[in-house]
Every structure is written in structure tokens, then in C-alpha cells.
Amino acid sequence: FYISIGKLNEIKNIILATNIDLLIFCNDLSSAQQSNLENYLNIKIVDRTALILDIFAQRAISAEGKLQVELAQLNYILPRLRGKGIELSRLGGGIGTRGPGEQKLEVDRRKIRKRINQLEEKIKQISIQREVQRKLRKEKNIFQASLVGYTNSGKSTLLNTLTESNVIVKDMLFSTLDSTTRKIKIPEIDEILISDTVGFIENLPTQLIAAFKSTLEEVQKADLLLLVIDSSNKNYQNHIKSVIRVLREIEVVSKPIIFVFNKIDAIKVNELRELKRKYKNAVFISALKKINLENLYEKINSYIDKSRIKAKIKVPYSKTDLISYIFRNCKILEKKYLEDYIVFIVKIKKTDINKFSQFSSYKNKELKILPNNTYNFT
């Protein structure tokens, strides 16, 4: 029964006294435990994962979201299928055969496995499409940030505020199931991309992590994570731990993370002061009231600067593709037009610096490190 007989009888008395028709367990139950509880209490039993999956099913709007939720539901249901007695059995078939000699339970399992394979294939195709989109972004060398956080922490509101979008925002759990990416113009730097993702929750079911793999890939490919925290929620510390736990599970916890405490308009001055004392490197904003957004811009800007280095590059006029690349993707600090080439002093991504070491006239030159982490291709 998962719980003791004494506690079970106590629950049964409460059910009889209050006409309860649904009992929810905060932990996952096995198929046998759920069956035994339902038979003993004569009431519908739902565990934590089933409840979350039901909420997800109500929130799913897009085709991708529905596919992901259905896959998670089938993976949850498959090990919990159970027979209902001898009436489900049929006469056995020949050795090595299925079909007529198969129990109804096995037929159901086979149908579910077939559907799971179909869903996984469809989601794989969506994942390939997303990868193509990400490849195009990478070619354009656009810095990408991703919003992560506990459900209902205000990620979608922040995305709308930063990008002037109209992503659905509701005061409810898991209002966002699909990844949404928008452009944002940070003052004094180029445009960057920012993605909203599905909200996390304590003990996020493994079925959901597996089903939403294509959506969570946006987090895995991001250059920077913005961990949005509802500062008005008394359990915010547990929420942070839960999010970090999921990030560790999808192997992205090593990425640079900015803690963004949202909804500061909903807390007292002394509470905000205490938060600032405990989290000195965090940013404190109100996405809804547009408070302190300039601090968030400044923080993002500092991380972008850390991912770039200062370089002096001489580019021949014949290398039009590289000149175009510099204008599109680098922060140009200085430029000088000479007879045979242009001299640029730029901020460039560390990962892209080798693009400019391949010039035919410079390829045998040594890359010299200058003061202040500056590279010079001359």
C-alpha cells in the first residue's frame, strides 16, 4: 500500500466523512500499490507524475507540445498496465506465435510501444529542424541566452518585456510548454537571441525530461542561462535547488548562470535588502513593472564581453567574406582603411578567432598575445 495500515485506515475514515473522490500521492506509486490502494479505499488514486502529466496535457497547444506530452504519458502508462483477470486471456497460440494466443494486456502493450516509436520518430524530426535553425544562428554568430527557472517564476513575462513579444502569460503552473526564441537589442551591443523554456518543478518526472529533450536542447546550446526566481515565493531557495538539480541532470550546470530575482515589486523593502545581501552577484528586477531592467542588460553585457577578446586584424580588400563577417558579427572598436587592407580593432568571440589566422598572407605568422588579453594578427 506504500503507507502503513494505520495511516491507510485514517485516510479511509477521512474519505468516508468528507465524500472525497480523488486521492493524490506526492510520490510515485507502483502499479501494484496504486491497484491495492484503489481496491482498499474504493477511490481513484493519482500520484505526482500522473498529476503533472495531466496538467501538461491541458496546457499543450502546439503540435510539438502535444507530441511531447503524449510520449511522456505513454512512457508513464506502459509499466503500469495491468490485467483485469482471466477474462483478458485467450487460448494460447502455437510456439513462437503471437496474435490469437496473445492476452489483451500484451496487445495493449504492443500498441503503446508502437505509438511510442512513432512519437519518438516525429519528435526526432522536430529536433532535426531545431538543429538546422540553431546551425543558422551559429553561422551568424549570434549570442544566445536562455531563460530557465521554476514554473510560474515569470519567465514568459520577462521574455515579453525584453523583446516586446506577446507570448502567452498566465498565473498558472506550466503555462509554457514550447520553447520560444526572440531577438533582443541590448543597449550598446548587438542583438542577441533569448529563449523561453518549459518551467521546472521539484522532482521533475524523468518521463518529462526525456519527452521534452528537443525543447531542453535550447538550454543546452545557449551561451548564457538566466535563472529566473520568484522572489515573492517563500520557498524560492528550494526552487533554486530544484532548477539546479534539473540543469545538472541535462548536463548544463557548468554554463554561466545569472540569478535573476523577479517580482521584487511584490516583496517588502527589508526582504529585498536581505536578498541582495545573500546573493551579491544576482540581478533584482520586476519584469511586469519593468523595474531595474538596465541592471539586467548590464549583467548580460558583461558576460558577452567575457566571451569575447580584443583583436587587431588586417584584412585584405579581396577577403570580402571576412570583411562582411566582421561588420556583421564583431563589435568594431576602430577601423582604418589603408592601401591594400583594412585594419580592424574588434571584440570577437574566442571561438571564432581562428577564422582570421587562416589568411594566406598571415597563416605562417605567430599569434602574439598582447596586454589585457588582446590578440594581434599582423
C-alpha positions as CSV (number, residue, x, y, z in Angstrom):
1,F,0.0,0.0,0.0
2,Y,3.1,2.3,0.2
3,I,1.8,3.5,3.6
4,S,1.0,1.7,6.8
5,I,-2.4,0.1,7.6
6,G,-2.9,2.5,10.4
7,K,-2.4,5.6,8.2
8,L,-4.5,3.9,5.5
9,N,-7.5,3.4,7.8
10,E,-7.1,7.0,9.0
11,I,-7.3,8.2,5.4
12,K,-10.3,5.9,4.7
13,N,-12.2,7.5,7.6
14,I,-11.5,11.0,6.3
15,I,-12.7,9.9,2.8
16,L,-15.9,8.5,4.2
17,A,-16.6,11.6,6.4
18,T,-15.9,14.1,3.7
19,N,-17.0,12.4,0.4
20,I,-13.6,12.7,-1.2
21,D,-13.5,11.1,-4.6
22,L,-9.8,11.6,-5.5
23,L,-6.6,10.9,-3.5
24,I,-3.3,12.3,-4.7
25,F,0.1,11.0,-3.5
26,C,3.1,13.3,-3.6
27,N,5.4,10.4,-4.5
28,D,5.4,8.0,-7.4
29,L,3.4,4.8,-6.9
30,S,4.0,1.4,-8.5
31,S,1.2,-0.3,-10.5
32,A,0.6,-2.8,-7.6
33,Q,0.5,-0.1,-5.0
34,Q,-2.0,2.0,-6.9
35,S,-4.2,-1.0,-7.6
36,N,-4.1,-2.1,-3.9
37,L,-4.9,1.4,-2.7
38,E,-7.8,1.8,-5.1
39,N,-9.3,-1.6,-4.1
40,Y,-8.9,-0.9,-0.4
41,L,-10.1,2.7,-0.4
42,N,-12.6,2.4,-3.3
43,I,-11.5,5.7,-4.7
44,K,-9.4,6.9,-7.7
45,I,-5.7,7.2,-6.8
46,V,-3.3,9.6,-8.7
47,D,0.4,10.0,-8.0
48,R,2.6,13.1,-8.5
49,T,3.8,12.2,-12.0
50,A,0.2,11.5,-13.2
51,L,-1.0,14.8,-11.9
52,I,1.8,16.7,-13.6
53,L,1.2,14.9,-16.9
54,D,-2.5,15.8,-16.6
55,I,-1.6,19.5,-16.2
56,F,0.8,19.3,-19.1
57,A,-2.0,17.7,-21.3
58,Q,-4.3,20.6,-20.5
59,R,-1.5,23.2,-21.3
60,A,-0.3,21.6,-24.6
61,I,-1.3,23.8,-27.5
62,S,1.2,23.3,-30.3
63,A,1.7,20.1,-32.2
64,E,5.1,19.6,-30.7
65,G,3.8,20.2,-27.2
66,K,1.1,17.6,-27.7
67,L,3.5,15.1,-29.1
68,Q,5.9,15.5,-26.2
69,V,3.1,15.2,-23.6
70,E,1.6,12.1,-25.3
71,L,5.1,10.5,-25.3
72,A,5.5,11.2,-21.6
73,Q,2.1,9.8,-20.8
74,L,2.6,6.6,-22.7
75,N,6.0,6.0,-21.1
76,Y,4.3,6.5,-17.7
77,I,1.3,4.2,-18.6
78,L,3.3,1.3,-20.2
79,P,4.8,-0.2,-17.0
80,R,1.5,0.4,-15.1
81,L,-0.7,-1.6,-17.5
82,R,-2.3,-4.4,-15.5
83,G,-4.7,-7.2,-16.4
84,K,-8.2,-7.4,-15.0
85,G,-8.4,-11.1,-14.5
86,I,-9.0,-14.3,-16.6
87,E,-11.4,-12.6,-19.0
88,L,-8.4,-10.8,-20.7
89,S,-6.8,-14.1,-21.6
90,R,-7.2,-16.0,-24.8
91,L,-6.3,-19.5,-25.8
92,G,-2.6,-19.9,-26.4
93,G,-1.3,-20.0,-29.9
94,G,1.4,-22.1,-31.4
95,I,5.0,-22.0,-30.3
96,G,6.7,-18.8,-31.3
97,T,3.5,-17.1,-32.4
98,R,1.6,-14.1,-31.1
99,G,-1.8,-12.8,-32.4
100,P,-4.7,-15.2,-31.5
101,G,-2.8,-16.6,-28.4
102,E,-1.9,-13.2,-27.1
103,Q,-3.5,-11.7,-24.0
104,K,-5.3,-8.4,-24.4
105,L,-2.8,-6.9,-22.0
106,E,0.0,-7.8,-24.4
107,V,-1.9,-6.4,-27.3
108,D,-2.3,-3.1,-25.4
109,R,1.4,-3.0,-24.6
110,R,2.3,-3.7,-28.2
111,K,0.1,-0.9,-29.4
112,I,1.6,1.5,-26.9
113,R,5.2,0.6,-27.8
114,K,4.4,1.1,-31.5
115,R,2.9,4.5,-30.7
116,I,5.9,5.4,-28.6
117,N,8.2,4.6,-31.5
118,Q,6.1,6.7,-33.8
119,L,6.1,9.7,-31.4
120,E,9.9,9.4,-30.9
121,E,10.4,9.5,-34.6
122,K,8.2,12.6,-35.0
123,I,10.0,14.3,-32.1
124,K,13.3,13.4,-33.7
125,Q,12.3,15.1,-36.9
126,I,11.4,18.2,-34.9
127,S,14.7,18.0,-33.2
128,I,16.5,17.9,-36.6
129,Q,14.6,21.0,-37.7
130,R,15.6,22.8,-34.5
131,E,19.2,21.8,-35.1
132,V,19.1,23.3,-38.6
133,Q,17.7,26.6,-37.1
134,R,20.5,26.6,-34.4
135,K,23.1,25.9,-37.1
136,L,21.9,29.0,-39.0
137,R,22.1,31.1,-35.8
138,K,25.6,29.8,-35.1
139,E,26.8,30.7,-38.6
140,K,25.5,34.2,-37.9
141,N,27.5,34.1,-34.6
142,I,24.6,35.4,-32.6
143,F,25.0,35.2,-28.8
144,Q,22.1,33.2,-27.2
145,A,20.7,33.3,-23.7
146,S,18.1,31.0,-22.3
147,L,15.5,31.6,-19.6
148,V,15.3,28.8,-17.1
149,G,13.5,28.6,-13.7
150,Y,10.8,27.1,-11.6
151,T,7.3,27.1,-13.0
152,N,5.4,30.4,-12.6
153,S,8.5,32.4,-11.8
154,G,7.8,34.9,-14.6
155,K,10.0,33.7,-17.4
156,S,7.4,34.4,-20.2
157,T,6.6,37.8,-18.7
158,L,10.3,38.7,-18.8
159,L,10.6,37.5,-22.4
160,N,7.7,39.7,-23.4
161,T,9.1,42.7,-21.6
162,L,12.6,42.3,-23.1
163,T,11.5,41.5,-26.6
164,E,8.1,43.3,-26.8
165,S,6.5,40.0,-27.7
166,N,3.1,38.5,-26.9
167,V,4.0,35.0,-25.6
168,I,1.1,33.6,-23.5
169,V,1.4,34.7,-19.9
170,K,-0.9,33.2,-17.2
171,D,-0.7,32.9,-13.4
172,M,-0.6,29.1,-13.5
173,L,1.7,26.2,-13.5
174,F,3.4,25.2,-16.8
175,S,1.7,27.8,-18.9
176,T,4.7,27.5,-21.3
177,L,5.5,24.1,-22.7
178,D,7.1,25.1,-26.0
179,S,10.5,26.8,-26.5
180,T,10.1,30.3,-27.9
181,T,13.1,32.3,-29.2
182,R,13.1,36.0,-29.9
183,K,15.6,38.7,-30.7
184,I,16.5,41.3,-28.1
185,K,18.5,44.5,-28.6
186,I,20.8,45.1,-25.6
187,P,21.9,48.7,-25.3
188,E,25.5,49.3,-26.5
189,I,25.9,45.8,-28.0
190,D,24.5,43.8,-30.9
191,E,21.2,41.9,-31.0
192,I,21.2,38.6,-29.1
193,L,18.7,35.7,-29.0
194,I,16.8,34.8,-25.9
195,S,14.7,31.6,-25.4
196,D,11.9,30.8,-23.1
197,T,11.6,27.2,-21.9
198,V,9.3,24.9,-20.0
199,G,9.2,25.6,-16.3
200,F,10.9,23.2,-13.9
201,I,9.4,21.8,-10.7
202,E,10.8,19.9,-7.7
203,N,11.4,16.2,-8.6
204,L,10.6,16.8,-12.3
205,P,9.5,13.4,-13.6
206,T,12.1,11.6,-15.7
207,Q,9.5,10.9,-18.4
208,L,9.1,14.7,-18.9
209,I,12.8,15.3,-19.1
210,A,13.1,12.6,-21.8
211,A,10.0,13.7,-23.7
212,F,11.0,17.4,-23.7
213,K,14.5,16.7,-24.8
214,S,14.2,18.7,-28.0
215,T,12.8,21.7,-26.1
216,L,15.5,21.5,-23.5
217,E,18.2,21.4,-26.2
218,E,17.7,25.2,-26.4
219,V,19.1,25.3,-22.9
220,Q,22.0,23.0,-23.8
221,K,23.0,25.1,-26.7
222,A,22.7,28.5,-25.0
223,D,25.8,30.7,-24.3
224,L,24.3,32.0,-21.1
225,L,21.5,31.0,-18.7
226,L,19.2,33.4,-16.9
227,L,17.8,31.6,-13.9
228,V,14.5,33.5,-13.1
229,I,13.4,33.3,-9.5
230,D,10.1,34.3,-7.9
231,S,11.4,36.4,-5.0
232,S,7.9,36.7,-3.6
233,N,7.7,32.9,-3.1
234,K,8.7,31.8,0.4
235,N,10.1,28.6,-1.0
236,Y,12.4,30.3,-3.5
237,Q,15.6,28.6,-2.1
238,N,14.1,25.1,-2.7
239,H,13.1,26.3,-6.2
240,I,16.7,27.3,-6.9
241,K,17.9,23.9,-5.8
242,S,15.3,22.1,-7.9
243,V,16.2,24.0,-11.0
244,I,20.0,23.4,-10.5
245,R,19.2,19.7,-10.0
246,V,17.4,19.6,-13.4
247,L,20.2,21.6,-15.0
248,R,22.7,19.1,-13.6
249,E,20.6,16.2,-15.0
250,I,20.6,17.7,-18.5
251,E,24.4,18.4,-18.1
252,V,24.3,22.2,-18.4
253,V,25.0,23.3,-14.9
254,S,28.6,24.3,-15.9
255,K,27.3,27.1,-18.2
256,P,27.5,30.7,-16.9
257,I,24.3,31.5,-15.0
258,I,22.9,34.8,-13.9
259,F,20.4,34.7,-11.0
260,V,17.5,37.0,-11.8
261,F,15.2,37.6,-8.8
262,N,11.9,38.6,-10.3
263,K,8.7,40.2,-8.8
264,I,10.6,42.5,-6.4
265,D,7.6,44.8,-6.5
266,A,5.7,42.1,-4.5
267,I,8.1,41.9,-1.5
268,K,9.0,44.3,1.3
269,V,12.0,46.6,1.3
270,N,13.7,44.7,4.1
271,E,13.1,41.4,2.3
272,L,14.7,42.8,-0.8
273,R,17.7,44.1,1.2
274,E,18.2,40.6,2.7
275,L,18.1,39.0,-0.8
276,K,20.7,41.5,-2.0
277,R,22.9,40.6,1.0
278,K,22.7,36.9,0.4
279,Y,23.0,37.0,-3.4
280,K,25.5,39.7,-4.2
281,N,26.0,38.8,-7.9
282,A,22.4,38.5,-8.7
283,V,20.1,40.9,-10.5
284,F,16.8,42.1,-8.9
285,I,14.0,43.1,-11.2
286,S,10.3,43.3,-11.8
287,A,9.5,42.0,-15.4
288,L,5.9,43.1,-15.0
289,K,6.7,46.7,-13.8
290,K,9.9,47.0,-15.9
291,I,12.0,47.8,-12.8
292,N,15.8,47.6,-12.9
293,L,16.0,46.1,-16.4
294,E,19.1,48.2,-17.1
295,N,20.9,46.2,-14.4
296,L,20.0,43.0,-16.3
297,Y,21.2,44.5,-19.6
298,E,24.5,45.5,-17.9
299,K,25.0,42.0,-16.4
300,I,24.3,40.3,-19.8
301,N,26.7,42.7,-21.5
302,S,29.4,41.8,-19.0
303,Y,29.0,38.1,-19.8
304,I,29.1,38.8,-23.6
305,D,32.3,40.7,-23.1
306,K,33.8,37.8,-21.1
307,S,33.1,35.5,-24.1
308,R,35.0,37.9,-26.5
309,I,38.5,39.0,-26.8
310,K,40.0,42.2,-28.3
311,A,41.9,41.6,-31.6
312,K,43.7,43.7,-34.2
313,I,43.1,42.2,-37.6
314,K,44.5,43.2,-41.0
315,V,42.1,42.1,-43.7
316,P,42.9,42.4,-47.4
317,Y,40.2,44.0,-49.5
318,S,40.0,40.8,-51.5
319,K,38.6,38.9,-48.5
320,T,35.1,40.4,-48.8
321,D,33.5,37.5,-46.9
322,L,35.7,38.1,-43.9
323,I,35.2,41.8,-44.0
324,S,31.4,41.2,-44.2
325,Y,31.7,38.8,-41.3
326,I,33.5,41.4,-39.1
327,F,30.8,44.0,-39.8
328,R,28.0,41.5,-39.1
329,N,29.4,39.7,-36.0
330,C,32.1,41.7,-34.3
331,K,32.0,44.8,-32.2
332,I,34.2,47.2,-34.1
333,L,36.2,49.5,-31.8
334,E,38.4,51.0,-34.5
335,K,38.9,50.7,-38.3
336,K,41.5,52.2,-40.7
337,Y,41.4,51.9,-44.5
338,L,44.9,51.5,-45.9
339,E,46.1,50.9,-49.5
340,D,45.9,47.1,-49.5
341,Y,43.9,46.2,-46.5
342,I,41.7,47.4,-43.7
343,V,42.9,47.4,-40.1
344,F,40.2,46.5,-37.6
345,I,40.4,46.5,-33.8
346,V,37.4,44.4,-32.7
347,K,35.8,42.4,-30.0
348,I,35.3,38.9,-31.3
349,K,34.2,35.6,-29.9
350,K,37.1,33.4,-28.7
351,T,35.8,30.5,-30.6
352,D,35.9,32.5,-33.9
353,I,39.4,34.0,-33.6
354,N,41.0,31.2,-35.7
355,K,38.9,32.4,-38.7
356,F,41.4,35.2,-39.1
357,S,44.6,33.1,-38.7
358,Q,43.9,31.4,-42.0
359,F,44.8,34.3,-44.3
360,S,47.2,33.2,-46.9
361,S,49.5,36.2,-46.2
362,Y,49.3,35.6,-42.5
363,K,49.0,31.9,-42.0
364,N,52.7,31.5,-41.1
365,K,52.6,34.3,-38.7
366,E,52.6,33.6,-35.0
367,L,49.6,34.7,-32.9
368,K,51.0,37.2,-30.4
369,I,49.3,37.8,-27.0
370,L,49.3,41.5,-26.2
371,P,48.5,43.0,-22.7
372,N,44.9,42.8,-21.5
373,N,44.1,39.5,-23.2
374,T,44.5,41.1,-26.7
375,Y,45.4,39.1,-29.8
376,N,47.2,40.6,-32.8
377,F,47.1,39.2,-36.3
378,T,49.7,41.1,-38.2
